[in-house]
Each structure stands twice: as structure tokens, then as C-alpha cells.
Amino acid sequence: DIQMTQSPSSLSASVGDRVTITCRASLGVRNYLAWYQQRPGKVPKLLIYAASTLHSGVPSRFSGSSSGTDFTLTISSLQPEDVATYYCQKYDDAPLTFGGGTKVEIK
Amino acid sequence: QVQLVQSGAEVKKPGASVKVSCKASGYTFTSYGISWVRQAPGQGLEWMGWISAYNGNTNYAQKLQGRVTMTTDTSTSTAYMELRSLRSDDTAVYYCAKAGSVSWYDYWGQGTLVTVSS
């Protein structure tokens, strides 16, 4: 099975900072990669699909990109409401594995 | 609007079974599938499997094969996930999500806490 490895596992940044989260697939998943945000105690929410397509209603400060088997989620200017854990997920084929998550906090 | 409404919290003893429901509305149920994802306390998201609401085809996570069964009732637009031979490490919040066979999850249920404890 393809493994999805996220880094870092946690980070702390100041409001307004640019934040980058990486997800690496152990084998190619084409661009069948989604990002989710899960605020504390809440249901996961879709942010990005197809590696770089912003889901409807998601603020434009979120963006996704890819390079081979490496995928990146960027928050251009961190806001207090972005405190959450972020997960990548491959959906090219079963199993639709999630990354281990990246917890984002405000410094 | 699309909604997935799950059944309420459950407390089960080790070795028992649990069946969680997920009632869909706001879209054509048989045009998509339902995936199930669980999250143990303080842990990440774990994909459990997927069922087509069109023809009942299923795809389960290998680690759950033999213990999990996913079904749908198209007459009520409801999906079910049954997990048998429960263990303490099955304690988790269980989510359903609307999903194509190869797709992201744009709508999720509210989650159902299943606690396994003697």
C-alpha cells in the first residue's frame, strides 16, 4: 500500500505568517490528493482536491501544489481561525490513506 | 443542501458488535457511494472502506476485513457500517462521508462516538 507521510507533525507560527505543510507519497498518486482541515472537536472539512483545486467557499489564503510525489499545502497568511490539524489523503485507489496530520498552532 | 446524519453514540462491551447508520439527503443517493472513516481519541483519520450506493460494491481496509460490513438501503437513502468482535482499540469517532469511487470527501456526517469498554 502507498504510504502518505506528512511533515512537520506540528508547528507554531505567528498570525500573518506563511505556513507550509508537506505530504509525501511513497509511490505516485498522480494528482489524486486532497487536503482537509479539522478544527478541535469538529468534523474534517475539505480544503483542496486534485492537489491544487480550492474547494468552494475555502479562503484564497489556502493553496496546494505538487511536484512528483510531494504535495504542499500553503497558508499564505495564518489567521487565528486556522488553528487546526491538517490532513492529506490520496484517493487514486483503495486504500484511500490519510497522512498522519499536521497540528497548526498560533505562537 | 447535502446532509449526512449519523446515529447516536454507542457503548459496547468487548466482543460485541455495533451498527452505525448514516442517513443522506439533498442529493441522489445512488449516484455516489459512502465512505467510512474513524478517528481514535487524539489520533489521526483512518480510512475504513467504501460502498457504492448504486450497486452495493464494497472495498474494505485490509486490517478490518472479516470484521466490517458496509451496506446501504436505497429506499431510505441510508448507509450502515457494522463492526463485529469489538476491541478496546475500536473506540473512536466514526464518520461517514459522501464519496465517488475515486474521489475526495466534500460532505461528512457529524460523527458517532463508539466506546468499547468492559
Interface residues (C-beta under 8 A of the other chain):
Chain A: D1 Y32 A34 Y36 Q38 V43 P44 K45 L46 Y49 A50 H55 T85 Y87 Q89 Y91 D92 D93 A94 P95 L96 T97 F98 G99 G100 G101
Chain B: S35 V37 G44 L45 E46 W47 G49 W50 N59 A61 Q62 Y95 V102 S103 W104 Y105 D106 W108 G109 Q110 G111
